[in-house]
Protein backbone atom coordinates (compact mmCIF):
# COMPACT_ATOMS: atom_id res chain seq x y z
CA UNK A 1 0.00 0.00 0.00
CA UNK A 2 2.78 2.44 0.92
CA UNK A 3 4.68 1.61 -2.30
CA UNK A 4 1.54 2.31 -4.38
CA UNK A 5 1.07 5.67 -2.65
CA UNK A 6 4.73 6.57 -3.30
CA UNK A 7 4.37 5.62 -6.96
CA UNK A 8 1.23 7.75 -7.28
CA UNK A 9 2.95 10.72 -5.59
CA UNK A 10 5.93 10.37 -7.95
CA UNK A 11 3.63 10.40 -10.98
CA UNK A 12 1.86 13.53 -9.70
CA UNK A 13 5.19 15.23 -9.00
CA UNK A 14 6.53 14.38 -12.47
CA UNK A 15 3.34 15.70 -14.05
CA UNK A 16 3.66 18.98 -12.15
CA UNK A 17 7.34 19.33 -13.08
CA UNK A 18 6.54 18.76 -16.75
CA UNK A 19 3.77 21.37 -16.58
CA UNK A 20 6.12 23.94 -14.99
CA UNK A 21 8.81 23.23 -17.58
CA UNK A 22 6.25 23.76 -20.32
CA UNK A 23 5.13 27.09 -18.82
CA UNK A 24 8.72 28.28 -18.38
CA UNK A 25 9.57 27.31 -21.95
CA UNK A 26 6.45 29.01 -23.34
CA UNK A 27 6.93 32.26 -21.42
CA UNK A 28 10.69 32.54 -21.54
CA UNK A 29 12.03 36.00 -20.73
CA UNK A 30 14.98 35.48 -23.06
CA UNK A 31 14.53 38.02 -25.84
CA UNK A 32 17.43 36.62 -27.83
CA UNK A 33 18.72 40.18 -28.17
CA UNK A 34 19.74 43.10 -25.94
CA UNK A 35 17.04 44.53 -23.69
CA UNK A 36 15.29 47.43 -25.48
CA UNK A 37 15.94 49.87 -22.63
CA UNK A 38 19.70 49.23 -22.90
CA UNK A 39 19.59 49.87 -26.64
CA UNK A 40 17.70 53.11 -26.00
CA UNK A 41 20.29 54.25 -23.43
CA UNK A 42 23.11 53.42 -25.84
CA UNK A 43 21.36 55.25 -28.68
CA UNK A 44 20.92 58.38 -26.54
CA UNK A 45 24.44 57.99 -25.14
CA UNK A 46 23.03 58.10 -21.60
CA UNK A 47 24.14 54.66 -20.43
CA UNK A 48 25.96 55.22 -17.12
CA UNK A 49 29.54 53.98 -16.85
CA UNK A 50 30.20 51.21 -14.35
CA UNK A 51 29.02 47.73 -13.57
CA UNK A 52 25.55 46.38 -14.18
CA UNK A 53 23.56 43.59 -12.57
CA UNK A 54 20.86 41.99 -14.70
CA UNK A 55 18.55 40.09 -12.31
CA UNK A 56 17.25 36.84 -13.67
CA UNK A 57 19.84 36.39 -16.38
CA UNK A 58 21.22 32.94 -16.88
CA UNK A 59 20.30 29.56 -18.21
CA UNK A 60 17.05 27.78 -17.52
CHARMM-style PDB file with segment names, atoms N, HN, CA, C and O in Angstrom:
ATOM      1  N   UNK     1       0.823  -1.196   0.000  1.00  0.00      PROA
ATOM      2  CA  UNK     1       0.000   0.000   0.000  1.00  0.00      PROA
ATOM      3  C   UNK     1       0.870   1.264   0.000  1.00  0.00      PROA
ATOM      4  O   UNK     1       0.611   2.205  -0.750  1.00  0.00      PROA
ATOM      5  N   UNK     2       1.905   1.272   0.853  1.00  0.00      PROA
ATOM      6  HN  UNK     2       2.116   0.508   1.463  1.00  0.00      PROA
ATOM      7  CA  UNK     2       2.784   2.435   0.918  1.00  0.00      PROA
ATOM      8  C   UNK     2       3.528   2.633  -0.396  1.00  0.00      PROA
ATOM      9  O   UNK     2       3.713   3.767  -0.838  1.00  0.00      PROA
ATOM     10  N   UNK     3       3.957   1.541  -1.024  1.00  0.00      PROA
ATOM     11  HN  UNK     3       3.807   0.620  -0.665  1.00  0.00      PROA
ATOM     12  CA  UNK     3       4.675   1.613  -2.302  1.00  0.00      PROA
ATOM     13  C   UNK     3       3.764   2.182  -3.391  1.00  0.00      PROA
ATOM     14  O   UNK     3       4.216   2.968  -4.223  1.00  0.00      PROA
ATOM     15  N   UNK     4       2.494   1.795  -3.392  1.00  0.00      PROA
ATOM     16  HN  UNK     4       2.127   1.156  -2.716  1.00  0.00      PROA
ATOM     17  CA  UNK     4       1.536   2.305  -4.385  1.00  0.00      PROA
ATOM     18  C   UNK     4       1.328   3.799  -4.197  1.00  0.00      PROA
ATOM     19  O   UNK     4       1.253   4.541  -5.177  1.00  0.00      PROA
ATOM     20  N   UNK     5       1.234   4.253  -2.942  1.00  0.00      PROA
ATOM     21  HN  UNK     5       1.295   3.650  -2.146  1.00  0.00      PROA
ATOM     22  CA  UNK     5       1.071   5.673  -2.651  1.00  0.00      PROA
ATOM     23  C   UNK     5       2.287   6.461  -3.119  1.00  0.00      PROA
ATOM     24  O   UNK     5       2.152   7.539  -3.698  1.00  0.00      PROA
ATOM     25  N   UNK     6       3.488   5.913  -2.862  1.00  0.00      PROA
ATOM     26  HN  UNK     6       3.598   5.037  -2.391  1.00  0.00      PROA
ATOM     27  CA  UNK     6       4.727   6.571  -3.298  1.00  0.00      PROA
ATOM     28  C   UNK     6       4.769   6.684  -4.821  1.00  0.00      PROA
ATOM     29  O   UNK     6       5.154   7.721  -5.360  1.00  0.00      PROA
ATOM     30  N   UNK     7       4.378   5.630  -5.502  1.00  0.00      PROA
ATOM     31  HN  UNK     7       4.065   4.787  -5.064  1.00  0.00      PROA
ATOM     32  CA  UNK     7       4.370   5.619  -6.960  1.00  0.00      PROA
ATOM     33  C   UNK     7       3.401   6.667  -7.499  1.00  0.00      PROA
ATOM     34  O   UNK     7       3.705   7.368  -8.464  1.00  0.00      PROA
ATOM     35  N   UNK     8       2.239   6.767  -6.872  1.00  0.00      PROA
ATOM     36  HN  UNK     8       1.992   6.198  -6.088  1.00  0.00      PROA
ATOM     37  CA  UNK     8       1.229   7.749  -7.281  1.00  0.00      PROA
ATOM     38  C   UNK     8       1.745   9.171  -7.046  1.00  0.00      PROA
ATOM     39  O   UNK     8       1.569  10.047  -7.892  1.00  0.00      PROA
ATOM     40  N   UNK     9       2.385   9.397  -5.887  1.00  0.00      PROA
ATOM     41  HN  UNK     9       2.528   8.685  -5.199  1.00  0.00      PROA
ATOM     42  CA  UNK     9       2.946  10.722  -5.588  1.00  0.00      PROA
ATOM     43  C   UNK     9       4.039  11.088  -6.584  1.00  0.00      PROA
ATOM     44  O   UNK     9       4.129  12.242  -7.002  1.00  0.00      PROA
ATOM     45  N   UNK    10       4.870  10.125  -6.969  1.00  0.00      PROA
ATOM     46  HN  UNK    10       4.798   9.187  -6.629  1.00  0.00      PROA
ATOM     47  CA  UNK    10       5.932  10.371  -7.947  1.00  0.00      PROA
ATOM     48  C   UNK    10       5.353  10.765  -9.301  1.00  0.00      PROA
ATOM     49  O   UNK    10       5.870  11.660  -9.970  1.00  0.00      PROA
ATOM     50  N   UNK    11       4.277  10.092  -9.696  1.00  0.00      PROA
ATOM     51  HN  UNK    11       3.857   9.366  -9.152  1.00  0.00      PROA
ATOM     52  CA  UNK    11       3.635  10.401 -10.976  1.00  0.00      PROA
ATOM     53  C   UNK    11       3.044  11.807 -10.954  1.00  0.00      PROA
ATOM     54  O   UNK    11       3.144  12.541 -11.936  1.00  0.00      PROA
ATOM     55  N   UNK    12       2.432  12.178  -9.837  1.00  0.00      PROA
ATOM     56  HN  UNK    12       2.352  11.581  -9.038  1.00  0.00      PROA
ATOM     57  CA  UNK    12       1.856  13.526  -9.701  1.00  0.00      PROA
ATOM     58  C   UNK    12       2.963  14.569  -9.748  1.00  0.00      PROA
ATOM     59  O   UNK    12       2.838  15.588 -10.428  1.00  0.00      PROA
ATOM     60  N   UNK    13       4.059  14.308  -9.013  1.00  0.00      PROA
ATOM     61  HN  UNK    13       4.160  13.481  -8.461  1.00  0.00      PROA
ATOM     62  CA  UNK    13       5.191  15.229  -8.996  1.00  0.00      PROA
ATOM     63  C   UNK    13       5.765  15.411 -10.393  1.00  0.00      PROA
ATOM     64  O   UNK    13       6.015  16.539 -10.820  1.00  0.00      PROA
ATOM     65  N   UNK    14       5.976  14.311 -11.107  1.00  0.00      PROA
ATOM     66  HN  UNK    14       5.773  13.395 -10.761  1.00  0.00      PROA
ATOM     67  CA  UNK    14       6.530  14.381 -12.468  1.00  0.00      PROA
ATOM     68  C   UNK    14       5.610  15.165 -13.391  1.00  0.00      PROA
ATOM     69  O   UNK    14       6.073  15.938 -14.229  1.00  0.00      PROA
ATOM     70  N   UNK    15       4.318  14.966 -13.236  1.00  0.00      PROA
ATOM     71  HN  UNK    15       3.942  14.338 -12.555  1.00  0.00      PROA
ATOM     72  CA  UNK    15       3.339  15.695 -14.046  1.00  0.00      PROA
ATOM     73  C   UNK    15       3.429  17.198 -13.778  1.00  0.00      PROA
ATOM     74  O   UNK    15       3.373  18.007 -14.705  1.00  0.00      PROA
ATOM     75  N   UNK    16       3.569  17.561 -12.504  1.00  0.00      PROA
ATOM     76  HN  UNK    16       3.614  16.903 -11.752  1.00  0.00      PROA
ATOM     77  CA  UNK    16       3.658  18.983 -12.149  1.00  0.00      PROA
ATOM     78  C   UNK    16       4.959  19.600 -12.657  1.00  0.00      PROA
ATOM     79  O   UNK    16       4.973  20.743 -13.115  1.00  0.00      PROA
ATOM     80  N   UNK    17       6.049  18.840 -12.573  1.00  0.00      PROA
ATOM     81  HN  UNK    17       6.037  17.912 -12.201  1.00  0.00      PROA
ATOM     82  CA  UNK    17       7.345  19.326 -13.076  1.00  0.00      PROA
ATOM     83  C   UNK    17       7.267  19.552 -14.580  1.00  0.00      PROA
ATOM     84  O   UNK    17       7.735  20.576 -15.079  1.00  0.00      PROA
ATOM     85  N   UNK    18       6.684  18.612 -15.297  1.00  0.00      PROA
ATOM     86  HN  UNK    18       6.304  17.781 -14.891  1.00  0.00      PROA
ATOM     87  CA  UNK    18       6.545  18.755 -16.753  1.00  0.00      PROA
ATOM     88  C   UNK    18       5.689  19.967 -17.102  1.00  0.00      PROA
ATOM     89  O   UNK    18       5.982  20.677 -18.065  1.00  0.00      PROA
ATOM     90  N   UNK    19       4.628  20.210 -16.325  1.00  0.00      PROA
ATOM     91  HN  UNK    19       4.389  19.633 -15.543  1.00  0.00      PROA
ATOM     92  CA  UNK    19       3.771  21.374 -16.585  1.00  0.00      PROA
ATOM     93  C   UNK    19       4.548  22.671 -16.356  1.00  0.00      PROA
ATOM     94  O   UNK    19       4.451  23.598 -17.159  1.00  0.00      PROA
ATOM     95  N   UNK    20       5.323  22.743 -15.259  1.00  0.00      PROA
ATOM     96  HN  UNK    20       5.402  21.989 -14.607  1.00  0.00      PROA
ATOM     97  CA  UNK    20       6.117  23.940 -14.988  1.00  0.00      PROA
ATOM     98  C   UNK    20       7.167  24.166 -16.066  1.00  0.00      PROA
ATOM     99  O   UNK    20       7.387  25.301 -16.491  1.00  0.00      PROA
ATOM    100  N   UNK    21       7.819  23.090 -16.512  1.00  0.00      PROA
ATOM    101  HN  UNK    21       7.641  22.168 -16.166  1.00  0.00      PROA
ATOM    102  CA  UNK    21       8.811  23.227 -17.578  1.00  0.00      PROA
ATOM    103  C   UNK    21       8.169  23.755 -18.851  1.00  0.00      PROA
ATOM    104  O   UNK    21       8.765  24.567 -19.559  1.00  0.00      PROA
ATOM    105  N   UNK    22       6.972  23.304 -19.140  1.00  0.00      PROA
ATOM    106  HN  UNK    22       6.489  22.644 -18.565  1.00  0.00      PROA
ATOM    107  CA  UNK    22       6.250  23.764 -20.324  1.00  0.00      PROA
ATOM    108  C   UNK    22       5.926  25.250 -20.218  1.00  0.00      PROA
ATOM    109  O   UNK    22       6.086  26.000 -21.181  1.00  0.00      PROA
ATOM    110  N   UNK    23       5.469  25.667 -19.038  1.00  0.00      PROA
ATOM    111  HN  UNK    23       5.340  25.058 -18.256  1.00  0.00      PROA
ATOM    112  CA  UNK    23       5.129  27.090 -18.824  1.00  0.00      PROA
ATOM    113  C   UNK    23       6.381  27.950 -18.949  1.00  0.00      PROA
ATOM    114  O   UNK    23       6.359  28.991 -19.605  1.00  0.00      PROA
ATOM    115  N   UNK    24       7.467  27.519 -18.324  1.00  0.00      PROA
ATOM    116  HN  UNK    24       7.485  26.673 -17.791  1.00  0.00      PROA
ATOM    117  CA  UNK    24       8.722  28.282 -18.382  1.00  0.00      PROA
ATOM    118  C   UNK    24       9.206  28.401 -19.819  1.00  0.00      PROA
ATOM    119  O   UNK    24       9.639  29.470 -20.249  1.00  0.00      PROA
ATOM    120  N   UNK    25       9.131  27.296 -20.563  1.00  0.00      PROA
ATOM    121  HN  UNK    25       8.779  26.428 -20.214  1.00  0.00      PROA
ATOM    122  CA  UNK    25       9.574  27.311 -21.953  1.00  0.00      PROA
ATOM    123  C   UNK    25       8.693  28.244 -22.793  1.00  0.00      PROA
ATOM    124  O   UNK    25       9.195  28.984 -23.639  1.00  0.00      PROA
ATOM    125  N   UNK    26       7.391  28.203 -22.557  1.00  0.00      PROA
ATOM    126  HN  UNK    26       6.983  27.602 -21.869  1.00  0.00      PROA
ATOM    127  CA  UNK    26       6.455  29.008 -23.344  1.00  0.00      PROA
ATOM    128  C   UNK    26       6.606  30.502 -23.065  1.00  0.00      PROA
ATOM    129  O   UNK    26       6.487  31.323 -23.975  1.00  0.00      PROA
ATOM    130  N   UNK    27       6.867  30.850 -21.808  1.00  0.00      PROA
ATOM    131  HN  UNK    27       6.964  30.183 -21.069  1.00  0.00      PROA
ATOM    132  CA  UNK    27       6.932  32.256 -21.422  1.00  0.00      PROA
ATOM    133  C   UNK    27       8.348  32.677 -21.049  1.00  0.00      PROA
ATOM    134  O   UNK    27       8.552  33.408 -20.080  1.00  0.00      PROA
ATOM    135  N   UNK    28       9.299  32.222 -21.806  1.00  0.00      PROA
ATOM    136  HN  UNK    28       9.133  31.628 -22.593  1.00  0.00      PROA
ATOM    137  CA  UNK    28      10.690  32.543 -21.541  1.00  0.00      PROA
ATOM    138  C   UNK    28      10.914  34.047 -21.638  1.00  0.00      PROA
ATOM    139  O   UNK    28      10.377  34.710 -22.526  1.00  0.00      PROA
ATOM    140  N   UNK    29      11.709  34.576 -20.718  1.00  0.00      PROA
ATOM    141  HN  UNK    29      12.145  34.038 -19.996  1.00  0.00      PROA
ATOM    142  CA  UNK    29      12.027  36.001 -20.725  1.00  0.00      PROA
ATOM    143  C   UNK    29      13.227  36.299 -21.615  1.00  0.00      PROA
ATOM    144  O   UNK    29      13.618  37.458 -21.755  1.00  0.00      PROA
ATOM    145  N   UNK    30      13.808  35.280 -22.211  1.00  0.00      PROA
ATOM    146  HN  UNK    30      13.490  34.339 -22.098  1.00  0.00      PROA
ATOM    147  CA  UNK    30      14.976  35.477 -23.065  1.00  0.00      PROA
ATOM    148  C   UNK    30      14.525  36.085 -24.387  1.00  0.00      PROA
ATOM    149  O   UNK    30      13.841  35.438 -25.180  1.00  0.00      PROA
ATOM    150  N   UNK    31      14.912  37.320 -24.611  1.00  0.00      PROA
ATOM    151  HN  UNK    31      15.468  37.846 -23.967  1.00  0.00      PROA
ATOM    152  CA  UNK    31      14.528  38.019 -25.838  1.00  0.00      PROA
ATOM    153  C   UNK    31      15.369  37.592 -27.031  1.00  0.00      PROA
ATOM    154  O   UNK    31      14.977  37.791 -28.181  1.00  0.00      PROA
ATOM    155  N   UNK    32      16.531  37.003 -26.751  1.00  0.00      PROA
ATOM    156  HN  UNK    32      16.850  36.841 -25.818  1.00  0.00      PROA
ATOM    157  CA  UNK    32      17.428  36.624 -27.829  1.00  0.00      PROA
ATOM    158  C   UNK    32      18.146  37.825 -28.424  1.00  0.00      PROA
ATOM    159  O   UNK    32      18.738  37.736 -29.500  1.00  0.00      PROA
ATOM    160  N   UNK    33      18.090  38.939 -27.724  1.00  0.00      PROA
ATOM    161  HN  UNK    33      17.609  39.011 -26.850  1.00  0.00      PROA
ATOM    162  CA  UNK    33      18.721  40.182 -28.166  1.00  0.00      PROA
ATOM    163  C   UNK    33      18.876  41.087 -26.950  1.00  0.00      PROA
ATOM    164  O   UNK    33      18.324  40.788 -25.892  1.00  0.00      PROA
ATOM    165  N   UNK    34      19.611  42.181 -27.077  1.00  0.00      PROA
ATOM    166  HN  UNK    34      20.059  42.425 -27.937  1.00  0.00      PROA
ATOM    167  CA  UNK    34      19.743  43.097 -25.938  1.00  0.00      PROA
ATOM    168  C   UNK    34      18.378  43.655 -25.516  1.00  0.00      PROA
ATOM    169  O   UNK    34      17.473  43.813 -26.334  1.00  0.00      PROA
ATOM    170  N   UNK    35      18.259  43.945 -24.225  1.00  0.00      PROA
ATOM    171  HN  UNK    35      18.995  43.816 -23.560  1.00  0.00      PROA
ATOM    172  CA  UNK    35      17.036  44.532 -23.693  1.00  0.00      PROA
ATOM    173  C   UNK    35      16.800  45.890 -24.354  1.00  0.00      PROA
ATOM    174  O   UNK    35      17.730  46.689 -24.463  1.00  0.00      PROA
ATOM    175  N   UNK    36      15.572  46.162 -24.796  1.00  0.00      PROA
ATOM    176  HN  UNK    36      14.816  45.513 -24.707  1.00  0.00      PROA
ATOM    177  CA  UNK    36      15.287  47.430 -25.480  1.00  0.00      PROA
ATOM    178  C   UNK    36      15.701  48.678 -24.708  1.00  0.00      PROA
ATOM    179  O   UNK    36      16.150  49.649 -25.317  1.00  0.00      PROA
ATOM    180  N   UNK    37      15.561  48.676 -23.392  1.00  0.00      PROA
ATOM    181  HN  UNK    37      15.197  47.887 -22.897  1.00  0.00      PROA
ATOM    182  CA  UNK    37      15.941  49.868 -22.628  1.00  0.00      PROA
ATOM    183  C   UNK    37      17.449  50.114 -22.704  1.00  0.00      PROA
ATOM    184  O   UNK    37      17.879  51.267 -22.714  1.00  0.00      PROA
ATOM    185  N   UNK    38      18.252  49.060 -22.758  1.00  0.00      PROA
ATOM    186  HN  UNK    38      17.902  48.124 -22.750  1.00  0.00      PROA
ATOM    187  CA  UNK    38      19.704  49.232 -22.897  1.00  0.00      PROA
ATOM    188  C   UNK    38      20.032  49.805 -24.269  1.00  0.00      PROA
ATOM    189  O   UNK    38      20.882  50.688 -24.383  1.00  0.00      PROA
ATOM    190  N   UNK    39      19.380  49.322 -25.294  1.00  0.00      PROA
ATOM    191  HN  UNK    39      18.689  48.604 -25.201  1.00  0.00      PROA
ATOM    192  CA  UNK    39      19.591  49.870 -26.636  1.00  0.00      PROA
ATOM    193  C   UNK    39      19.225  51.350 -26.690  1.00  0.00      PROA
ATOM    194  O   UNK    39      19.916  52.146 -27.326  1.00  0.00      PROA
ATOM    195  N   UNK    40      18.137  51.711 -26.017  1.00  0.00      PROA
ATOM    196  HN  UNK    40      17.576  51.064 -25.500  1.00  0.00      PROA
ATOM    197  CA  UNK    40      17.704  53.112 -25.995  1.00  0.00      PROA
ATOM    198  C   UNK    40      18.746  53.981 -25.276  1.00  0.00      PROA
ATOM    199  O   UNK    40      19.073  55.073 -25.743  1.00  0.00      PROA
ATOM    200  N   UNK    41      19.262  53.498 -24.148  1.00  0.00      PROA
ATOM    201  HN  UNK    41      18.996  52.611 -23.770  1.00  0.00      PROA
ATOM    202  CA  UNK    41      20.289  54.253 -23.427  1.00  0.00      PROA
ATOM    203  C   UNK    41      21.561  54.401 -24.249  1.00  0.00      PROA
ATOM    204  O   UNK    41      22.197  55.454 -24.230  1.00  0.00      PROA
ATOM    205  N   UNK    42      21.933  53.343 -24.972  1.00  0.00      PROA
ATOM    206  HN  UNK    42      21.416  52.488 -24.986  1.00  0.00      PROA
ATOM    207  CA  UNK    42      23.111  53.424 -25.845  1.00  0.00      PROA
ATOM    208  C   UNK    42      22.884  54.414 -26.978  1.00  0.00      PROA
ATOM    209  O   UNK    42      23.767  55.205 -27.311  1.00  0.00      PROA
ATOM    210  N   UNK    43      21.697  54.364 -27.564  1.00  0.00      PROA
ATOM    211  HN  UNK    43      20.980  53.722 -27.294  1.00  0.00      PROA
ATOM    212  CA  UNK    43      21.361  55.251 -28.677  1.00  0.00      PROA
ATOM    213  C   UNK    43      21.416  56.715 -28.247  1.00  0.00      PROA
ATOM    214  O   UNK    43      21.888  57.570 -28.996  1.00  0.00      PROA
ATOM    215  N   UNK    44      20.934  56.999 -27.042  1.00  0.00      PROA
ATOM    216  HN  UNK    44      20.550  56.305 -26.433  1.00  0.00      PROA
ATOM    217  CA  UNK    44      20.917  58.378 -26.536  1.00  0.00      PROA
ATOM    218  C   UNK    44      22.219  58.755 -25.841  1.00  0.00      PROA
ATOM    219  O   UNK    44      22.374  59.873 -25.348  1.00  0.00      PROA
ATOM    220  N   UNK    45      23.160  57.796 -25.808  1.00  0.00      PROA
ATOM    221  HN  UNK    45      23.034  56.888 -26.208  1.00  0.00      PROA
ATOM    222  CA  UNK    45      24.444  57.990 -25.138  1.00  0.00      PROA
ATOM    223  C   UNK    45      24.269  58.418 -23.689  1.00  0.00      PROA
ATOM    224  O   UNK    45      24.986  59.290 -23.199  1.00  0.00      PROA
ATOM    225  N   UNK    46      23.301  57.791 -23.001  1.00  0.00      PROA
ATOM    226  HN  UNK    46      22.718  57.082 -23.399  1.00  0.00      PROA
ATOM    227  CA  UNK    46      23.034  58.105 -21.598  1.00  0.00      PROA
ATOM    228  C   UNK    46      23.241  56.890 -20.688  1.00  0.00      PROA
ATOM    229  O   UNK    46      22.838  56.901 -19.525  1.00  0.00      PROA
ATOM    230  N   UNK    47      23.872  55.847 -21.230  1.00  0.00      PROA
ATOM    231  HN  UNK    47      24.199  55.838 -22.174  1.00  0.00      PROA
ATOM    232  CA  UNK    47      24.136  54.658 -20.432  1.00  0.00      PROA
ATOM    233  C   UNK    47      25.236  55.002 -19.433  1.00  0.00      PROA
ATOM    234  O   UNK    47      26.343  55.364 -19.830  1.00  0.00      PROA
ATOM    235  N   UNK    48      24.935  54.891 -18.125  1.00  0.00      PROA
ATOM    236  HN  UNK    48      24.035  54.597 -17.802  1.00  0.00      PROA
ATOM    237  CA  UNK    48      25.958  55.225 -17.121  1.00  0.00      PROA
ATOM    238  C   UNK    48      27.151  54.281 -17.191  1.00  0.00      PROA
ATOM    239  O   UNK    48      27.004  53.100 -17.503  1.00  0.00      PROA
ATOM    240  N   UNK    49      28.336  54.815 -16.896  1.00  0.00      PROA
ATOM    241  HN  UNK    49      28.455  55.774 -16.642  1.00  0.00      PROA
ATOM    242  CA  UNK    49      29.539  53.980 -16.854  1.00  0.00      PROA
ATOM    243  C   UNK    49      29.558  53.222 -15.535  1.00  0.00      PROA
ATOM    244  O   UNK    49      29.088  53.726 -14.514  1.00  0.00      PROA
ATOM    245  N   UNK    50      30.101  52.011 -15.560  1.00  0.00      PROA
ATOM    246  HN  UNK    50      30.482  51.602 -16.389  1.00  0.00      PROA
ATOM    247  CA  UNK    50      30.201  51.215 -14.347  1.00  0.00      PROA
ATOM    248  C   UNK    50      29.722  49.811 -14.582  1.00  0.00      PROA
ATOM    249  O   UNK    50      29.586  49.366 -15.722  1.00  0.00      PROA
ATOM    250  N   UNK    51      29.468  49.121 -13.504  1.00  0.00      PROA
ATOM    251  HN  UNK    51      29.579  49.482 -12.579  1.00  0.00      PROA
ATOM    252  CA  UNK    51      29.022  47.733 -13.567  1.00  0.00      PROA
ATOM    253  C   UNK    51      27.500  47.663 -13.548  1.00  0.00      PROA
ATOM    254  O   UNK    51      26.816  48.565 -13.065  1.00  0.00      PROA
ATOM    255  N   UNK    52      27.000  46.561 -14.090  1.00  0.00      PROA
ATOM    256  HN  UNK    52      27.556  45.828 -14.482  1.00  0.00      PROA
ATOM    257  CA  UNK    52      25.552  46.379 -14.180  1.00  0.00      PROA
ATOM    258  C   UNK    52      25.195  44.968 -13.709  1.00  0.00      PROA
ATOM    259  O   UNK    52      25.892  43.999 -14.010  1.00  0.00      PROA
ATOM    260  N   UNK    53      24.100  44.878 -12.970  1.00  0.00      PROA
ATOM    261  HN  UNK    53      23.533  45.665 -12.726  1.00  0.00      PROA
ATOM    262  CA  UNK    53      23.560  43.589 -12.567  1.00  0.00      PROA
ATOM    263  C   UNK    53      22.241  43.408 -13.311  1.00  0.00      PROA
ATOM    264  O   UNK    53      21.370  44.276 -13.264  1.00  0.00      PROA
ATOM    265  N   UNK    54      22.100  42.281 -13.996  1.00  0.00      PROA
ATOM    266  HN  UNK    54      22.808  41.575 -14.035  1.00  0.00      PROA
ATOM    267  CA  UNK    54      20.856  41.992 -14.697  1.00  0.00      PROA
ATOM    268  C   UNK    54      20.179  40.835 -13.959  1.00  0.00      PROA
ATOM    269  O   UNK    54      20.518  39.673 -14.181  1.00  0.00      PROA
ATOM    270  N   UNK    55      19.220  41.154 -13.078  1.00  0.00      PROA
ATOM    271  HN  UNK    55      18.944  42.098 -12.897  1.00  0.00      PROA
ATOM    272  CA  UNK    55      18.552  40.091 -12.308  1.00  0.00      PROA
ATOM    273  C   UNK    55      17.834  39.106 -13.243  1.00  0.00      PROA
ATOM    274  O   UNK    55      17.193  39.493 -14.221  1.00  0.00      PROA
ATOM    275  N   UNK    56      17.966  37.858 -12.911  1.00  0.00      PROA
ATOM    276  HN  UNK    56      18.487  37.544 -12.117  1.00  0.00      PROA
ATOM    277  CA  UNK    56      17.255  36.837 -13.670  1.00  0.00      PROA
ATOM    278  C   UNK    56      17.973  36.335 -14.902  1.00  0.00      PROA
ATOM    279  O   UNK    56      17.466  35.447 -15.587  1.00  0.00      PROA
ATOM    280  N   UNK    57      19.143  36.878 -15.204  1.00  0.00      PROA
ATOM    281  HN  UNK    57      19.556  37.600 -14.648  1.00  0.00      PROA
ATOM    282  CA  UNK    57      19.843  36.388 -16.384  1.00  0.00      PROA
ATOM    283  C   UNK    57      20.479  35.047 -16.075  1.00  0.00      PROA
ATOM    284  O   UNK    57      20.830  34.766 -14.929  1.00  0.00      PROA
ATOM    285  N   UNK    58      20.621  34.244 -17.069  1.00  0.00      PROA
ATOM    286  HN  UNK    58      20.336  34.472 -18.000  1.00  0.00      PROA
ATOM    287  CA  UNK    58      21.221  32.938 -16.877  1.00  0.00      PROA
ATOM    288  C   UNK    58      20.481  31.870 -17.652  1.00  0.00      PROA
ATOM    289  O   UNK    58      19.537  32.157 -18.388  1.00  0.00      PROA
ATOM    290  N   UNK    59      20.905  30.676 -17.485  1.00  0.00      PROA
ATOM    291  HN  UNK    59      21.673  30.442 -16.888  1.00  0.00      PROA
ATOM    292  CA  UNK    59      20.304  29.557 -18.213  1.00  0.00      PROA
ATOM    293  C   UNK    59      19.162  28.946 -17.427  1.00  0.00      PROA
ATOM    294  O   UNK    59      19.175  28.914 -16.196  1.00  0.00      PROA
ATOM    295  N   UNK    60      18.195  28.471 -18.148  1.00  0.00      PROA
ATOM    296  HN  UNK    60      18.185  28.497 -19.148  1.00  0.00      PROA
ATOM    297  CA  UNK    60      17.055  27.784 -17.519  1.00  0.00      PROA
ATOM    298  C   UNK    60      17.250  26.311 -17.672  1.00  0.00      PROA
ATOM    299  OT1 UNK    60      16.416  25.527 -17.220  1.00  0.00      PROA
TER     300      UNK     60
END
